[in-house]
Amino acid sequence: MSGMPDASELTRWVAVRQCDGRTFDVTANEAERAALAQRFSLVAIHALTASVTLSRDGETVDASGTLKADIVQSCAISGDDLPARIDEELAFQFVPATKDHSPDEEVELEEADLDEIPYEGDRFDLGEAVAQSLALAIDPFATGPDADRVRKEVGLEEPARENPFAKLKGLGLN
């Protein structure tokens, strides 16, 4: 996850000093869901909730919890509305921003590493972290039940592949 945008559709500021051992529930209202749907090119977001437990170690805050959402996205092939349910575990870490930190810098992470989200000052935007987690959970290539039919109609079906070893069969290489 990169740093937070200037204005989030789902702002939930949390002061670092308030977060040790606390659980925060984030529920997007109708206007926030509509704005996030537009941001993520979704047809609709019918529900978006997250429950996040925060634990503090100095200025670093670990966040873990769950994200649940009911969305409608467009089928990647037919464009038809495709309802989807998202139920994801969340794990990320808020860290103080450093002067040598570049939000677009590429960093190699191991599977067990948490996403680090830099913050400035004495608070961070938990709502934006939830919004970014939603974006990462959306399947960008989701296809609906009519996808195969549409592929055939518009000529997108994959051509049958010939086995490259079939030519060797008749050579008598026993």
Backbone bond lengths (Angstrom), bond angles and torsions (degrees), N, CA, C in turn:
res aa  C-N    CA-C-N  psi(-1)  N-CA   C-N-CA  omega(-1)  CA-C   N-CA-C  phi
1 M - - - 1.445 - - 1.515 108.78 -
2 S 1.261 114.59 141.93 1.461 118.89 179.23 1.520 109.30 -92.59
3 G 1.325 115.94 -179.52 1.454 120.60 177.32 1.510 110.51 -62.68
4 M 1.301 116.07 167.74 1.453 121.40 -174.83 1.525 111.18 -76.74
5 P 1.334 117.89 144.68 1.463 120.14 174.96 1.523 109.85 -70.03
6 D 1.330 115.54 168.51 1.464 119.87 -178.14 1.530 111.99 -61.94
7 A 1.310 117.68 -41.78 1.463 120.77 -178.87 1.522 108.87 -134.25
8 S 1.313 115.83 116.25 1.459 121.02 -179.17 1.518 110.30 -92.62
9 E 1.307 115.79 150.05 1.461 121.51 175.22 1.528 110.71 -77.03
10 L 1.323 117.05 -15.86 1.474 121.97 -174.63 1.529 108.78 -134.42
11 T 1.318 116.26 66.45 1.462 121.01 -176.20 1.528 111.00 -80.90
12 R 1.339 115.70 126.24 1.462 122.74 173.96 1.529 107.07 -141.21
13 W 1.332 116.11 90.25 1.464 120.54 -177.85 1.519 110.36 -74.19
14 V 1.330 115.51 136.90 1.461 122.03 176.94 1.521 107.70 -129.66
15 A 1.334 116.63 129.43 1.457 121.15 176.66 1.529 109.13 -77.74
16 V 1.303 116.64 135.29 1.465 121.60 -178.24 1.531 110.26 -54.59
17 R 1.306 118.30 -41.21 1.463 121.69 -176.55 1.531 112.89 -67.89
18 Q 1.340 118.56 -15.05 1.467 122.52 -177.48 1.522 113.95 -96.60
19 C 1.305 118.51 1.22 1.457 116.60 -165.10 1.526 116.28 -106.25
20 D 1.279 120.16 -1.89 1.458 119.34 -175.46 1.525 111.88 -67.82
21 G 1.332 115.25 112.26 1.459 121.28 176.21 1.518 114.99 75.83
22 R 1.301 118.71 9.73 1.463 121.44 -178.50 1.519 111.05 -96.40
23 T 1.318 114.45 149.59 1.464 121.07 174.74 1.520 108.44 -108.65
24 F 1.317 115.06 131.73 1.464 121.79 179.53 1.516 108.78 -115.64
25 D 1.316 115.95 135.04 1.459 121.67 175.09 1.520 108.04 -104.59
26 V 1.319 114.77 129.02 1.461 121.60 178.71 1.519 107.31 -115.21
27 T 1.333 116.53 120.53 1.460 121.91 177.27 1.522 107.63 -127.59
28 A 1.311 115.54 122.08 1.472 120.50 -178.98 1.523 109.76 -80.03
29 N 1.333 115.43 133.68 1.468 119.20 176.32 1.535 109.35 -82.42
30 E 1.316 116.60 178.65 1.466 121.51 -175.20 1.532 112.59 -58.59
31 A 1.334 116.78 -45.72 1.469 120.04 -179.31 1.530 111.12 -65.56
32 E 1.317 117.07 -40.25 1.469 120.35 178.58 1.531 111.05 -65.44
33 R 1.333 116.75 -41.18 1.469 120.05 178.48 1.521 110.93 -63.86
34 A 1.336 117.61 -41.29 1.468 121.17 179.24 1.533 110.36 -63.70
35 A 1.325 116.84 -42.75 1.472 120.20 179.68 1.528 111.37 -66.33
36 L 1.322 116.98 -40.48 1.469 119.91 177.80 1.533 111.05 -67.42
37 A 1.322 117.57 -37.98 1.467 120.72 177.28 1.524 109.91 -59.64
38 Q 1.313 117.04 -42.59 1.463 120.51 177.80 1.530 110.25 -65.20
39 R 1.314 117.67 -45.80 1.472 122.20 -179.62 1.531 111.86 -58.05
40 F 1.348 116.85 -40.89 1.459 120.87 -175.48 1.522 112.91 -98.73
41 S 1.336 117.82 12.78 1.466 123.87 178.17 1.526 112.21 55.72
42 L 1.315 115.60 45.04 1.461 121.79 176.29 1.531 108.95 -102.84
43 V 1.321 115.65 156.54 1.456 120.16 174.94 1.530 109.07 -69.13
44 A 1.347 115.79 -44.41 1.466 120.05 -179.04 1.521 110.22 -163.35
45 I 1.315 114.82 157.07 1.462 122.49 167.31 1.519 104.99 -123.09
46 H 1.331 116.33 111.33 1.463 120.64 -177.19 1.523 112.27 -85.12
47 A 1.324 117.25 -27.26 1.463 121.09 178.79 1.516 108.19 -154.07
48 L 1.325 115.97 142.80 1.468 121.64 175.87 1.524 107.72 -150.75
49 T 1.331 115.79 113.90 1.456 121.48 178.03 1.523 109.12 -136.91
50 A 1.309 114.82 151.26 1.460 120.98 174.63 1.518 107.80 -144.94
51 S 1.313 115.17 144.52 1.454 121.90 173.05 1.523 105.48 -121.69
52 V 1.334 116.77 118.62 1.458 121.49 -171.87 1.531 109.69 -128.37
53 T 1.326 115.75 125.12 1.461 121.63 175.83 1.519 108.14 -98.12
54 L 1.317 115.34 130.36 1.459 121.75 -177.29 1.523 110.13 -111.40
55 S 1.321 116.29 137.10 1.461 120.90 174.09 1.521 107.65 -133.07
56 R 1.305 114.61 137.87 1.461 121.40 -171.14 1.519 111.09 -108.84
57 D 1.330 114.69 137.61 1.463 122.22 171.52 1.524 105.86 -130.53
58 G 1.304 116.51 93.95 1.458 120.28 -173.90 1.514 109.33 68.38
59 E 1.323 116.26 -123.05 1.464 121.30 179.14 1.526 112.45 -95.74
60 T 1.328 116.84 -0.99 1.463 121.56 178.29 1.519 108.98 -94.51
61 V 1.343 116.01 134.79 1.460 121.21 -178.40 1.529 108.57 -123.17
62 D 1.338 115.80 119.22 1.463 121.09 174.86 1.519 108.72 -87.51
63 A 1.316 116.27 138.09 1.461 122.21 179.99 1.523 108.84 -124.91
64 S 1.326 116.12 132.44 1.463 120.59 175.41 1.515 108.53 -144.40
65 G 1.312 115.88 149.44 1.454 119.19 -179.13 1.511 111.63 167.84
66 T 1.327 114.98 -150.98 1.459 120.92 -177.65 1.525 110.13 -134.31
67 L 1.313 114.06 150.82 1.458 123.55 176.47 1.520 107.09 -124.07
68 K 1.328 116.35 129.50 1.468 121.24 176.76 1.523 108.34 -128.75
69 A 1.319 115.22 135.99 1.464 119.52 179.93 1.524 110.29 -151.10
70 D 1.314 115.01 146.43 1.466 122.28 170.25 1.515 105.61 -114.70
71 I 1.338 115.41 115.49 1.461 120.80 -176.25 1.521 110.17 -123.76
72 V 1.315 114.89 163.83 1.460 122.07 169.71 1.518 105.64 -127.68
73 Q 1.337 114.95 120.02 1.448 120.00 177.77 1.516 108.89 -119.55
74 S 1.305 116.36 170.24 1.464 120.19 178.13 1.518 109.26 -88.69
75 C 1.323 115.98 138.39 1.458 120.87 173.85 1.526 107.60 -59.46
76 A 1.320 117.32 134.25 1.460 122.25 -177.18 1.527 112.46 -65.20
77 I 1.326 118.09 -19.72 1.471 121.29 -178.37 1.527 111.79 -104.48
78 S 1.337 117.08 -53.70 1.466 120.27 -173.71 1.528 113.37 -90.60
79 G 1.325 117.32 -21.78 1.455 120.47 -175.50 1.519 113.27 82.23
80 D 1.343 117.34 -1.88 1.465 121.17 179.06 1.524 110.54 -66.12
81 D 1.338 115.62 153.31 1.459 120.32 175.28 1.524 109.67 -63.88
82 L 1.324 115.07 135.21 1.458 121.19 -176.32 1.524 109.10 -133.22
83 P 1.345 117.42 101.37 1.461 119.39 178.44 1.529 110.56 -67.43
84 A 1.329 115.91 144.43 1.467 120.48 178.87 1.521 108.84 -145.70
85 R 1.302 115.46 145.59 1.467 122.01 175.78 1.518 107.70 -110.53
86 I 1.315 115.64 131.16 1.457 121.63 178.94 1.520 107.92 -112.75
87 D 1.323 115.82 130.03 1.463 122.91 177.64 1.518 106.14 -141.43
88 E 1.326 116.34 96.83 1.472 122.05 -171.16 1.521 111.38 -122.95
89 E 1.322 115.04 145.85 1.455 120.92 169.16 1.527 107.63 -79.00
90 L 1.312 116.73 142.37 1.460 121.66 178.11 1.525 109.77 -111.27
91 A 1.314 116.43 141.09 1.463 121.96 173.69 1.522 107.78 -157.11
92 F 1.316 115.72 112.39 1.458 120.81 176.79 1.518 108.48 -152.51
93 Q 1.311 115.96 174.94 1.454 121.49 -174.19 1.523 109.43 -138.55
94 F 1.327 116.23 131.05 1.457 121.30 173.79 1.522 107.74 -92.91
95 V 1.331 115.87 127.92 1.468 121.29 -178.58 1.521 109.00 -129.85
96 P 1.343 116.22 147.77 1.466 118.05 177.11 1.526 110.50 -60.75
97 A 1.323 115.61 137.72 1.470 120.30 177.69 1.521 108.77 -67.96
98 T 1.311 116.01 141.94 1.462 121.17 176.66 1.511 108.73 -112.96
99 K 1.307 115.84 158.73 1.471 120.18 -179.02 1.528 111.55 -66.33
100 D 1.331 117.94 -28.97 1.459 119.88 -178.88 1.523 112.53 -90.84
101 H 1.350 117.12 4.91 1.462 121.11 179.35 1.525 110.28 -80.67
102 S 1.312 115.80 132.22 1.463 121.56 175.21 1.523 107.27 -117.00
103 P 1.348 119.94 116.86 1.460 121.42 -176.07 1.522 113.88 -58.68
104 D 1.334 117.74 -26.42 1.454 120.18 -179.01 1.526 112.82 -96.91
105 E 1.324 116.61 6.02 1.458 121.20 -179.75 1.529 109.62 -67.41
106 E 1.316 116.37 133.94 1.453 121.20 179.36 1.524 109.27 -81.73
107 V 1.336 115.63 129.89 1.456 121.31 -177.44 1.520 108.26 -130.16
108 E 1.319 117.15 134.65 1.459 121.70 176.57 1.522 109.03 -81.93
109 L 1.322 117.90 125.21 1.453 122.51 178.43 1.511 110.00 -118.01
110 E 1.295 115.65 142.16 1.459 120.90 171.60 1.526 107.20 -82.84
111 E 1.324 116.43 164.28 1.464 120.48 -177.41 1.529 111.93 -58.35
112 A 1.330 116.98 -35.91 1.464 120.52 -177.67 1.532 112.89 -79.49
113 D 1.339 118.00 -12.29 1.461 120.67 -179.25 1.525 110.78 -70.50
114 L 1.308 115.17 143.49 1.459 120.85 176.41 1.519 109.72 -88.14
115 D 1.323 115.71 150.11 1.462 119.54 170.85 1.517 107.51 -67.88
116 E 1.306 116.16 132.48 1.455 120.63 177.51 1.526 109.52 -100.84
117 I 1.319 115.54 129.84 1.449 122.01 -179.80 1.528 107.23 -118.01
118 P 1.323 116.77 111.45 1.471 118.21 -178.73 1.531 111.91 -73.48
119 Y 1.324 115.35 146.89 1.457 120.79 174.69 1.520 108.84 -134.01
120 E 1.319 115.45 156.77 1.463 121.53 177.92 1.518 108.79 -116.22
121 G 1.315 115.95 146.46 1.459 120.49 178.41 1.519 110.82 82.07
122 D 1.341 115.13 -143.69 1.461 120.06 -174.17 1.528 112.83 -114.82
123 R 1.339 117.32 17.66 1.463 120.24 -179.92 1.528 110.53 -150.30
124 F 1.317 115.14 163.63 1.468 121.89 178.60 1.518 108.58 -139.73
125 D 1.336 115.59 163.11 1.461 121.97 -176.56 1.533 109.67 -100.32
126 L 1.316 116.01 95.31 1.466 121.31 178.92 1.522 111.15 -64.91
127 G 1.310 117.88 -35.64 1.466 121.14 179.73 1.519 112.50 -61.79
128 E 1.328 117.06 -42.20 1.466 119.73 178.64 1.523 111.01 -66.44
129 A 1.334 117.56 -35.43 1.469 120.34 176.33 1.526 110.17 -63.46
130 V 1.326 117.20 -38.73 1.465 121.39 176.49 1.536 109.73 -65.74
131 A 1.326 117.22 -42.58 1.471 120.90 178.79 1.529 110.57 -60.79
132 Q 1.327 117.17 -44.15 1.464 120.08 179.22 1.523 111.09 -65.74
133 S 1.320 116.77 -35.21 1.468 120.53 177.42 1.523 110.41 -65.32
134 L 1.330 116.94 -38.44 1.462 120.77 175.35 1.524 109.80 -60.58
135 A 1.321 117.09 -46.87 1.468 120.57 -179.34 1.526 111.26 -57.25
136 L 1.324 116.71 -40.47 1.466 120.54 -179.76 1.524 112.50 -70.66
137 A 1.331 117.62 -24.43 1.465 121.63 -177.85 1.530 113.07 -84.51
138 I 1.317 118.03 -14.48 1.469 121.49 -178.32 1.528 109.82 -75.48
139 D 1.324 116.34 130.41 1.460 121.55 177.27 1.536 108.44 -78.66
140 P 1.340 118.36 109.55 1.469 119.26 -176.69 1.528 113.69 -71.95
141 F 1.329 117.54 -12.14 1.457 120.98 -177.64 1.527 111.79 -117.91
142 A 1.311 117.72 25.30 1.462 121.41 -179.63 1.519 110.04 -61.58
143 T 1.320 114.97 138.09 1.467 119.89 179.01 1.519 109.57 -126.20
144 G 1.308 114.75 147.46 1.459 121.84 -178.84 1.512 112.22 -96.45
145 P 1.319 116.33 -175.63 1.465 121.44 -175.51 1.530 113.59 -67.20
146 D 1.321 119.15 -21.44 1.470 121.18 -179.36 1.523 112.90 -94.86
147 A 1.314 118.13 5.00 1.468 121.27 -174.98 1.524 112.47 -61.05
148 D 1.326 117.52 -44.15 1.476 119.36 -179.20 1.519 111.80 -63.75
149 R 1.328 116.39 -40.95 1.467 120.33 178.76 1.529 110.44 -62.48
150 V 1.317 117.51 -44.43 1.459 121.67 -179.09 1.529 110.11 -66.51
151 R 1.327 117.22 -39.88 1.477 119.80 176.63 1.523 110.76 -56.00
152 K 1.331 116.49 -45.33 1.468 120.85 -179.61 1.522 111.36 -65.32
153 E 1.340 116.36 -42.77 1.462 120.85 -177.83 1.520 112.59 -62.45
154 V 1.306 117.49 -36.83 1.463 120.36 -176.31 1.529 112.79 -102.41
155 G 1.328 116.58 6.28 1.464 120.57 175.51 1.521 114.60 76.49
156 L 1.320 116.89 31.16 1.461 119.79 179.24 1.523 113.73 -98.75
157 E 1.327 116.59 3.34 1.456 116.78 -178.11 1.527 109.81 -70.45
158 E 1.313 114.86 148.38 1.460 121.18 -177.16 1.528 109.13 -73.51
159 P 1.332 117.76 131.07 1.464 119.04 179.95 1.527 110.39 -67.08
160 A 1.331 114.59 149.71 1.463 119.12 177.92 1.520 108.55 -63.76
161 R 1.308 115.27 133.90 1.466 119.78 -178.57 1.522 110.28 -97.65
162 E 1.286 113.58 135.17 1.458 119.30 177.42 1.523 108.12 -82.32
163 N 1.315 115.58 138.18 1.460 120.69 177.57 1.520 107.69 -67.06
164 P 1.343 119.30 120.16 1.459 120.98 -177.43 1.531 113.36 -65.05
165 F 1.309 117.02 -17.89 1.471 120.10 -179.55 1.528 112.00 -91.95
166 A 1.322 117.89 -5.86 1.457 120.95 -179.03 1.526 111.38 -61.77
167 K 1.327 118.44 -32.74 1.466 121.74 179.88 1.520 112.04 -67.55
168 L 1.305 117.89 -25.89 1.460 121.87 -179.31 1.537 112.03 -76.83
169 K 1.320 116.34 -19.45 1.447 121.79 -175.61 1.517 112.80 -59.11
170 G 1.314 117.83 -39.18 1.462 121.46 -176.58 1.515 114.09 -87.35
171 L 1.319 119.77 3.87 1.457 121.72 -176.29 1.522 113.61 -85.64
172 G 1.315 117.62 -7.97 1.479 120.31 179.26 1.517 112.35 61.94
173 L 1.290 118.42 49.27 1.474 122.54 -179.05 1.521 112.24 -92.20
174 N 1.289 119.74 35.41 1.469 121.66 -177.95 1.473 112.04 -70.19
